[in-house]
Amino acid sequence: MPHGQEKTKTMRNEEYRHPTLAAMVAENQQRIATYFRPYDPEKGDAEQQVTARQRVKLQDTEYWLPTAMVARWPSLADGNLTEVARAPLEVADDADSDTMAPTAKSGCAIPSSPMEKMQRLRLRYDFEYWCYRCVKVQDKLSKRMIPLSLNHGQRKTAHQFEEQRLQHLPIRVIIVKARQWGGSTVTQMYMLWLQLYHYRRWHSAIVSQLKNQAINIRSMLTNVIRNYPTDVAQLSITGFEGLSSTRYLPERECKILTGSAESPDALRSFDFSMLHLSEVGLWKSTPSRSADDLVQALYSTVPYIEGSLIVMESTAKGIGTFFHKNYQAAENGESVMRPVFVGWYENENYAQFRHTQGGQKIMRNAAGLPESAVSDYRHLVEEFSPYQWKQWEQGATLEGIAWYADTKRGLQYSDYMMKSEYPGSAGEAFQTKCNRYFEQAHIEACRATCREPQFVGNISGASEKGRQALSGIHLTPGHSPSDELRIWIMPDGMNANGQGQPSTRPASISQRYLVVVDIGGLSSKADWSVISVFDRKALTRTDGYLERAATWRGHIDHDWLAWKAAQIATLYGKALLAIESNTLETKDAVQIQTSEGDHFYTVIDELSEHYSNLYMRTSEPDVAREGVTYRYGWHTNVRTKYLAYDQCRSSLRDGEYVEHDSRCVDEMGWLEKKANGSLGAITGQHDDLIDTTAIGLYLSTREMPMPRERSANGGQYHRPTGDGGYAMI
């Protein structure tokens, strides 16, 4: 069985190799110590989760100060405050100074000692300390206003911000949110910190689906500024030239704008240095404007320079969206954005810990860790469901798993509702609300086997069509997005660069390759035309599987498509070529005239004269009465589509298919069962690749002969007997 499919079959059979209880308890304690450890932003985080720090001892007290601050004041490393005492409190009060912090001239108190001076200077270098010293937020349990002490998820996010800033890079982060861990809060506070301590006239904008949502986010800033400690600085926030959507920080000459995805035009005339795009996954497209176009337009208002910032965050509502594609690109290292996901189990409020009377505070032990409220770990683990084992693999604590089960039971939530509200992975967060056809675990198993192709280019022959198209076939590196061939398993006789000639010797395995064609349209907005090549070599084993060998995808004339498919099939040992024939056989005059086609069904007859290994199906009964028993091509209708997709689903479940093309895996996630019972992609997405895959799995499993290996002496083909030997065919 292929590597990426083992987990799927194991989960299906519920055959788990469980760790010992003692090992689980030890690992659980380590997870609690990681997520919910004591954290002291006042003395500095010795774990250095957000930024690099250096241990210093000042006046008999140990601090962990940012490395950048110690580099600026080297005597701090020796516990000497002399340099700090002589240093000016602020940089020059210059109207053009980008790095000027709030100054003593604003009415703040003058530090009375070198130690106070150090702490004041530290505000510019230490974002975590600034949050604790200068920001007050409402506690979720007690509802009291308390200093902002960053939680585990907020520190993960701040680390991405600070790492890019200290590397002098533009700051770009994309956040998939679970419930209530403060992603918007840490983003807004970091933006304010940059405005107050690093950049003057560093204008920012907050854009959400609805303007009221953006205003609610901005209200956090308003409260922080109005309650800013006066001994540090006296700040104000005002209106700006009568604009209701704009607030102004006069001490820093910074504008803070709010806008909505429904009326974004007011934002496009401004030059922003920082952009917070909230709940992007919920932004709706209209006939005149797509959410993708809107985000791209807003991006263009922020220059790609050091210190500029764009944060895109959202709860994930579906796959195939602009937000989903951008997060995947960030995860794959194909984007300047840095991905952040915080699972529900990283929030200490989502775990069975002991609380003080009234439930307003979590009780902690002598080590400062939360006290467990789970009385019997053994009983909990013995009752684990398959999904609870998956939660453990994701990184959840035992206390978190117990809380999750109780919450689901208490709220009477479905599996989908819980995963939507409390996702344990980014994959879960991006679940669609549709009636998904494929199981998420099977999709994830397919994604695990995806990889970069060996070759990306195109295929050509002596001509585009006709007899000469099947001679002089060769691969070329040139390609375009509308006419592209990707190869994962090269044809015999060719190397990874597409050089060499296809082997002309008898194939060592009969019936090895299958080529399936799905016919699309010609325009860039139409369905893709797809040619999928499948390798059946592993089916010679008793535990065999079908594997993708290549994909061509594009928009070309239908007659050229047919000959290109024949070229690819020829390249792969004159493979069986199955062309989905719905487009070819339509008898609807209106559809024929509007389908962009060349009435290509006539091409099949011409193609069959030069390429003999074409798939033929039994005719429908009404056609058979006319004396025709077979017709070229695969015909998709309600019955045959479900036959193909049911086979596809069972093959994925049983680990009998290996996918390499991540685009096909995306389409697996987009496929849904519609209200009328039909199958199709979610609105705005395609299912052309997965269509060819379903047909390929059905034909390979139900209709094609099993592949056979040629004997060592070049004689007849053999098939496996099931006991490790081979029988003569």
N, C-alpha and C positions, 0 to 999 in steps of 0.2 A: 504494500500500500504506500502511496506517495507520502512524503513527510508532512505536508500541510493538511492532509486529510485525516491523520491518525486521531487527532483530538476530537473531530466530529464523530467518528464511529465510536470512540471510547465514551463520549458523552451520551450517545444514543443508547448504548448498551448498559449505561450506568456502571461501568467497570472502572472504578477509581483506585488509584494507588495512593491511599491516604497516608499522610505523614502520621507519626505517632502523636498521641495526645500531648505528651511532654514537649515534643518539638513544636507543636502548634501553640501551646501556652507560652513557650519561650519567644517564639516569633511574634505572638500577639503583644507581649510586653514591649518588644522592640518597636512595633508599629505605634503603640500608644505613646512611647517615648519620642517617636519621630513626629507624629501629628500634634500631640498635645503637651509637649514638654514645657517646663518653666521657661519663660521668656522675659528678659529684663531689658527693655529698650533704654532705660535710664543709664545703666552701667555699660550697655552694649552687649550684643549677642555674640557669645563665645562660639556658637555654632557657625557663625558667618553665613547664614542662609541667604541674606539679601546681597551683601557686599563683603569684600575682603576687609578684614580688621586686624589690628595689632594690639597685643596686650601691653598696657602701660600701667604703672603704679603712680598715682598722684595723691599726695597727702595721706599715705597709708591706705588708700582705697584702690582696688583693682578696677580698671576700665578696659573695655575693648573698643578702641576708637577706629574709625575708618582709616584704612591705609593711606588714602589720599590726603587726609588731614595731617597725619604724622609726617608724611613726606613734605608737606608745606611747612610744618613747625617741627623740625627734627629733634629739638631738645625735649619734646614730649616723651620720646622713647626712653629718656633717662630720668623721667619724672620731674623735669625742670620746667617751670612755668615762666622763666625769665623772658624768653622770646615772645610768648603770648602776651605778657604784661606790657611789653614795649610796643606791640603791634597796634595799629589803628583798629578801632572797633569795626569800621566798615571800609570799603574801598572808597575812592574819591567820589564826592558828591557831584558827579559829572552827568549832565543830562544825556550824554551819548554813551554812558557806560552801560554795557549789556549786563555786567555782573554785579551791579550795585544792589545790595540788600537794603531792607528797610533801615533807615538810619536813626541815629540819636536825635537828629533834628526833627523827627516826627513826634517827639514828645516822650519817647520811651526812657526808662530809667537807665542811668549809667552804672555798669557793674562796679561793685564796691570792692572786689578782690580779684586777684589773678584767676582764681578758680571759677568765679562767676564769669569772668571774661572768656575763659576757655569754653565754658558751656554755651555762651552766646555765639562765639565763633563757630562752634560745632554745629549749630543749626544749619549752616550752609553746606556742610559736608555729610551730614548724617540724617537722611530722610526719616529713618525709623525713630530717631530721637526727637526730631521736629514734630512728628505726628503725636508722640506721647506728651511733649512739652506744650504744644500750641494748639492742638485740635481736640475738641470735645464732641463726642457722639453719644447717641442714646443707646444704652444697654438694652439688648433684646429681651432679657428676662426681668430685670428690676425696673426698667424704663428710666433709670437715672442717667444724667449726663455724666459721662466718664471720659478720661483721656483715651485717645485712640491707640490701643496697643494692637499692632497688626497680628491677625491670626495666621495660621499655617498657609491657607490659600492666598491671603493677601501678601504674605512674604514671598510665596512662589512667583506672584505677579510682579511685585516690586523688584525682585531679582532680575527679571527680564528687562525692566525699565533701566535699572542702574547699570547692568552689564553693557547695554548698548550705549548709554550716555558716557560711561567711563572709557569706552573704546572710541569715543568721538564719532559715533554713528548716528544717523537718523533713527529715532525710536519707533519701531513698528511692531505691534502686538495684536494678535487675534485671540479672543477669549471665548470659550464655550462655557456657559454658566450653568451650574446646578443652583439649587435654591439657597438664597440667603447666606452667602459667605462674604459679601461685601466687595465684589469685583468693581462695581461702579464707584463705590466709595474710595477705594485705593487709587483708582484711575484719576478721579477728580482731585484728590489730595495731592497726588504727584504732579498733576498739571499746575495746581496752585503753587506748590513748592518751587517749581521751575520759574514761574512768574515772579515770585517774591524774592528768590535768592540767586537766580542765575541769568535771567533775561529780561530786559526792559522792552516794552511794546511787543510782547510775545502774545499776540491775540489768539484767542481760542474760540471754538464753537462746540456746542453739544447738539447733536441731531438724533432724534428718535422718530418712531413711527408717527406719534402724535405729539403736537407741540407741548401739551400739558405734561407729558412724560419727561421731556427735556427740561421744562421749567422745574419739575420736581427734583431732578438731578441737580440743577443749578442752585436750588434752595439750600442744599448742603453747603455749598460755597458761601452763600449769603450768611448762614448761621455761623460758620467758622470765622468769617471775617468780622462779623459784628461782635463775636465773643472772643476775639483774639486777645491774648494776654497783653495788657497795656504796658507791662514792664519790659516786654520784648519790642513791641512796635504798636503804634496807633494807626490802624488801617481803616479805610472806609470803602464802601461800595455804593455807587450812585447810578442814576439813569444817564443816558447818553443821547443828547440832542433830541429828546422826545421820542426815541425809538423804544417801543415796548419790549422788543426782543433783545435789547442790548443793555448790558450793565458795564460799569467802568470802574477800574481801580486807579484812582488818580495818582496815588503814590508810586505806581509802577507804569502808568500810562497804558494799561492793558484793557482791551475790550473783551468781553465774554458774551458771545451771542448764543441764542437758542433758535432752533428751527425744527421743522418736521419733514418727513419724507413725502408728505402730501402736498406741501407748498415750499419747495426748496429754492425757488428762484431768487428769493431775497438774500441768500447766502453767497451766491456765485460772484457777486461784485466785490467781495472782501478778500483780503489776503490774510490767510490764517497761518499760524505757525504750529498750532495744535488742533487736533480734531478728534472728538470722542463720538463715535457712531454707535448708538445704543439700540439693542434689539433688532439688528439688521436682518435676522432670520424671519422677522415678521413684516418687513417692508413689502408692500404689494405693488405689483406691476399694473399698469393701465394700458389701454390701447395705444396711447401716445408716448408712454415712457416706461421703460423697464427699471426695476430696482437696480439691476446691474449698471445701467447707464447712469443712474443717479449717483451711485457710490463712486463710479469712475470720475464723474464731473466734480464731486466734492474732493476727491483725492487731488485733483489738479490744482486746487486752491492752496495746497501745502507744499512748499518746496522741499526737495529731497536734500536736506542739508543737516549738518550736525545740530542736535538739540531739537529739531522738529519732531513732532509726535503725531502718530495716528494710532488710535486704539479702536478696534472693531470688536464689539462684544454682543452676545445674544444668547438667549436660550435657543436650543436647536429645534426648529420646527420643520423637519423634513429633509430629505436628501436631494441632491441634484440642484440645489439652490445656489445662488451666488455665494452666500455665506459658507455653505458646505464645501463648495469647490475651493474657496480660498483657504479654509481650514485644512483641507486635505493637502493642498499645495504647500502650506506651511509645515505640516507634519512630514512631508516628503522632502523637505529642503529645497523646494522649487520656487520659493517666494522669499521676499525680504521680511515678511511677517514672521514673528516668533509665536508658536502656538502655546496656549495655556489652557489646561483643563484641570478643574478641581472636582474630584468625586465627592459624592455625598458623605462618604465615610471619613473624609478629612475634616469634617465639621463636628466639633465636640458636642454640639447640641443634638446630633443624630446618633446617639449611642446610649446604651443603658449604663449610665454612671449615677452614683449616689449624689443627691442634692441636699442642701440644707433645708431646714423646715421652711415651708412656703415655696420651695423649688426655685429660689432666685439665684442660687449660686451652686456650682459644682464643688463637691467636697474633694480635697486633695490629700494625698499621703505625705509622709515626711520628705519624700523625694520631689514633691511638687507635682506628681502625676495624678490624674483623676482616679477616684476609687471606683472599682467595678461594682455594678449592681447585679451581675450574673452570678448566681449562687452555685451552679453546677455546670462547668465547662463540658464534662464528659457527656451528660445528657443532651446538651445543646448540639454537640458535634455528632452524636449518634443519630440524631433526628434530621441531620442536614439533607435537604433536597439537592438535586443536581444543580439548580441555580444558586443555592447557597454555597456549594463548593466553588462555583464560578466566582461568586463574590469574594470568597477567600483568596482565590487566585488573582483577582483584581487588586487586592491589597486591603480589603476591609478588615476591621477588628472583629473579634468575637462579640464584643459589646455592640458594635454597629450592626452586625448581622441579626442579633437578637432584637434590636430596636426596629430594624427594617421589617422583620416578620410581624412584630406586634403592631406596627403602624399600618401595614397592609391589611391585617386582620381587623383592626379597629376602624379604619376608614372604609373598609369593604372595597378597596381599589382592585382593579384588574392588574395583571402583570404589566400591560402596556402603560397604564396610568402611573404606576409606581416608577417604571423605568423613565417615563417622561419627566416626572417631578424630581426623581432622585436617581439620575443616571450614574452608573459606576464606571463608565468609559465614554469616550467621545463617540464611539460607534453606537452605543445605546442612546446617547443624547440626540443623535441624528435620526432616530426612528421616524418614519412617516406616520401620520394619523390614518393612512389608508389601510385597507385590508391587504396587507403585504402577502404576497404569494410565497416567497421563500423565507425560511427561518433565518434569523439574524446570525445564529451560530454557524450555519452552513455558508452564508455569505462571507463571514469573517474567515472561515477555513479556506475558501477560494482566494480571498485576498492575500492570505499568507503565502500562496504559491506564485503570486504575480511577480514579475521581474522585468527588467529592461530587455528589449529585443536585441538579438545578435545583429540584426541588420534592419535598417530603415531606408527605404528608397522606392523603387518601382520596378516594373517588369515590362519588357518590350520584346517584340519579334520583328521579323523582316517587314511586316506591315501591321496596320492597326486592326485589320479584319480580313477575312477570306483565308484561302489555303495558306498563303505566305505568312499569315500571323502565327502559325504553329511551327515555323522554321526559324532558326537563328534566335531562339529564345534566350534572353540574358537579363541579368539584374543590373540596374543602374542606380547610383546614389541619389540622383536628382528626384525630388518629389515636392508636392505641395499638400497643404492640409486637405484639399479637395480631391486628391489622387495619390494615395500613400499606401505602401505595402510595408508591414512590419512582420519580421520573421524571428521566431524563437527556436525552431528546429529546422536547420538548413537541409535542403534536398541533398540526397547522396551525390557526392562528387563536387560539392561547392563548399567554400570556406566561409568564415563569418563575415568577410568583406563582400560576399556575393560573387567572388571570382571562381572560375572553373566552369566546367561543363557538366550538366546532369548526366548521371551514369546511364549508359545504354545497355549495360549487362542485365540479365534477368534479375528481377527483384529477389532479394533474399527472403522477403516476407510477402506473401500474396495478400491482396485486399488490405494493404497497410494504411493507405490514406483515403480520406473522404473530403470532398470539397462541396460546400453548401453556399448558395447564392441567395441573397434577399435583395429585391430590386426596389430602389428608392426613386427620388425625384432628381431634377437637374439643378434647381436653385439652391442657394446656400441655406435657406430656411426650410427646405423640404427634408423628408426622411433620407437618411443615408442609404446608399447602395453598399452592400457588404458582401465580401467573399471570405468565408472562414475555412481554414484548412485544419483538419483533425488527424492526429497520428494515432493509429490503432495498434501499434507495435506491442504495447504492454498487455493487450488482450490475449496474447499468446500464453500468458501466465494465468494460473487459476485465480489469483488475486488481482487481476489486471484492471486497467482503467483506460479511458479515452483521454487524450491530451491535446491541447491546442498547439498547432505548429506554426500557424501564420494567420494574419488578418490583413486584407485589403479593405479600405473604406474610402468612399469619395462620392462625387457627383459627376457622372459622365453620361453620354448618350447610351441608351440601352443596348444598341447593337454592339458598340465598343465594349460595353460591360460583359456581354456574353463571350466575346472573343478573349477578353482579358482573363475571364474565369477559366476558359479553356487553356490559355497559356499557363496559368498557375497550376491547373490540374496536370498538364503535360509535364511541367517542371517536377511535380511530385509523382513521377512514375506512372503517368496516365491514370490518375486516380478517378474513382467514381465521382461524377459531377452531377449534383442535384440542384436544379434551379427552381426556386419558388416561383410558381407559374401564374399566380393570381393576376398580376399586372399584364401578363401576356395573353390571357384567355378572356379578358373582359369583353362582353358583347353589348355593353351599354354604350350607345353611340355618344352620349354626352360625356361619359367618363373617358372614352377613348380620345375625344377631342380636347379634354382639359387635363389629362394625366401626364402631360409633358413627354409622352412616350413616342417611340418610333414604330408602334404596333409590332413590337419585337417578337411576338409569337411566331412571325414568319421567319425570324432569324434562326430559331431552333431547328427548323427543317434544313436550312443551309448548314448550320453548325454540325448537325448529325452526319452530314456527308463526309466531314473531315475529322470529327472527334467521335469515336464509336462508343466510349464508355459513359454514356449519359443515363442518368437515373430515369426509369419509367415506372409508372404506377398503374394499378388496375383501374380501368375506367369506372365511372359511376354507372349504376344500373341503367339509367335512361340512355346513356351513350352506348353501353354495351349492346343494347337491343338493336342498335344500328350496325352491329357487326364489328365494332372496334373494341378490343379487349384491353389495350394498353395505351397510355398517353405519356408524353415526355413531361418531366417536372413534378415537383411536390406541390400539391394544391392545399392551401390553408383555408379551412372553414371552421365553424364552431367545434365540430367533432374532432377534426385532425389537430387543431391547435391545442385542445386539452389533452389529446393523446401524447403529443410531443412534450408539452410542459409537465404533465404528470410524470413522464419518464425522466425528464430533466430534474425534477424535484427529488425523485427517489434516488437518482444517480448521485446528486449532491449529498443527500443524506447518508448514503452508503459508501461515500468516498470513492466513487467510480468515475470521477471526472477531475482533471487537473487543469485549472485555468491559469494562463499567464498574462492575459490582457486585462489590466485594471479597469479599462473602459467597460468591458463586459460585466465586471463585478459591480460597477456603478449601476448598470442597467438592471442587474438582479435586484438591487435595492429599490429601483424605481417601479418595478412591476407590481401591479395591484389587481385585485379582482373588483371590477366595477359593480355598481349597483344593479346593472342589468344582467350580471352574470358573465360578461365578457372579460377577457384579460387584456391589459394594456399598460403602457407607462403612465406615470402621474403626469398631470398637465404640464406642458412645456418641456418634456423630456422624450427621449427616444428609446426604442426597444429592438433596434435592428440587429445588434450584435447578439443579444440573448435569444432572439428569434432563430438565428442560424444555429446557435448552440443547441437549442431545444430540438430542432429538426435533426441536427447531426447526431445527438444522443439517441433519438428514436430510431433513425435509420441504422446506426451502428449496432444498436442493441436488438432491434426487432426484425430487421429486414436483410442486412448484409450477412454474408457468410463470415464465420470467424476467421481472422487472419491465420496464416499457416507459415511455418518456417521451412525453408528449403533444406534438405539433408546436406550433410557435410560434403558428399561426393557430387553435389549439384543435381541430384535426382529429384524425386518427387517431394512435395511439401508434406510436412508433418504437423500434427497438432498435439498439445500437451494432453497427457492421460489423467492428470490430477494427482499422480503419485510421484511426480518429479521426472517421469520418463516421457517418451513420445510414441505415438502410434502412427503407423503408415496410413496416409490418406489414399 
